Amino acid sequence: MIQHIVWFTMKEHAEGASANENAQKVAALLRSLEGKIPSLRSLEVSTDFASTTTEPIHVLLYATYDDEEGLKAYAEHPEHVAIGEFIRKVRDERKAIDFVV
């Protein structure tokens, strides 16, 4: 199983919205992928972080796939690609970790 963790920081203002507004839009778009991509086994998205968080972060995605091929299929899926186009316009930074369990 592949666990995929991605976190984003948003630009202060982009596409006519604040960082927090865009974080909410990104979270909603990512949540909308659930059930649309066959290789996506589970998906959690958050914009609410504990005070112990040590990284600047607006949106966190945590997803699971059976294997690396499933993760690749997710990354290339047209629904994901379309959302990625919006995210690139509003994000300042993206970090990701993929690991096998």
N, C-alpha and C positions, 0 to 999 in steps of 0.2 A: 504494500500500500504506500502511496505517495501522499505526504502531507505538504500542503502548499500554503505558505503564509506570506502575505503581501501587505505592506503598509504605505500609506501616502501622506504627504503633507501637501496642503493646497496653497496656491498662490493667494496673496492677500486679497486681490480682486481679479476676477477673470470672467469672461462671458457675461458681464453685467451683474455679477453676484459676488458676495463676500466669500471668504474661505469657508466659514461655517455653513453658509447656504449651499455652496458647491459640495461640501462634504456630505450633506444630507442627500443631495441629488445623486452623487456617486454611489452612496450606500444603497439607495433605492434601486438604481440601475443594476448594481451587482446582485442584489437580492432577486431581481426579476429574472436572473439566469436560472434559478432553481427550477428543475423539471424540464428545461429546454435543451440541455446538453447531456446526451446519454452517458458520457464518461464521468460526469460530475456526480460523485456519490453523496457528498454532504457539503453544505455551505453555511458559514456563519459570517456575518458582517457587523461591525460595531463602530460607532462614533462616540462612545462613552467609555472613558478610561479611568482606572483607579489613580489615586494621587501618587502611588508608588511607581507609575510609569516613568521611565528614564529617557525616553526618546520623544522628540516633538512628533506628534502624530494626529491626524484628523480622521483617517479611515483605516480600519484593519479588516482584511479578508482572510478567513481560514477555511480551506477547502481540502477535500480528500478525493483521491482517484485510485483506481486499482493498480496502476503502473505508470511509467513515464509516457507510454503511448497514449494513455488516457489524458494525461496532463497536456500533451502536445495537441491532441484532438480538441480539447477545451480551448487552448490558446488560439487555434486556427478556426474555431467555429465562427460563422458569420455574426451571430448574436454577440459573442465576446469581442470580436474585432470592432463592431460598431460602437460598443460601449467604450472600448479602448480609445477610439478617436476622440470622444468627449473628454475622457479622463486626461489625455495628453494635453488638452487645451487648458485645463484648470489645475493640474497638479504642479507642484514645485519639485517634489522629490518622490521617488518610488524605491522601495527596498523590498527584496524578496528572499525567502529561504524555502527550499524544497528539500525534504528529507524522507528517507525510507524507514518504515516501521514494520 
